[in-house]
């Protein structure tokens, strides 16, 4: 009998949240995924896991201190910042 061995790679990202996003995500500082994901997929994940994220009109994402577009891939051990809209006066 032939046994198949499946190897799963867990991808870990460090999450930094600012402003209103920090209040919504509270103590979440690390996320684990089965594979690399795009910024768009991360946004969807955050909204599904933390429904109050949908209250933000939009939010930017930075990967390793550089703003990222929705198509950019997030890699293992990346530092991802969630940056909500900033109101000024």
Secondary structure, DSSP 8 states (H G I E B T S, - for coil): ----------EEEEEEE-HHHHHHHTT--EEEESS-EEHHHHHHHHHHHSGGGGGSS-EEEEETTEEE-TT-EE-TT-EEEEEE-----
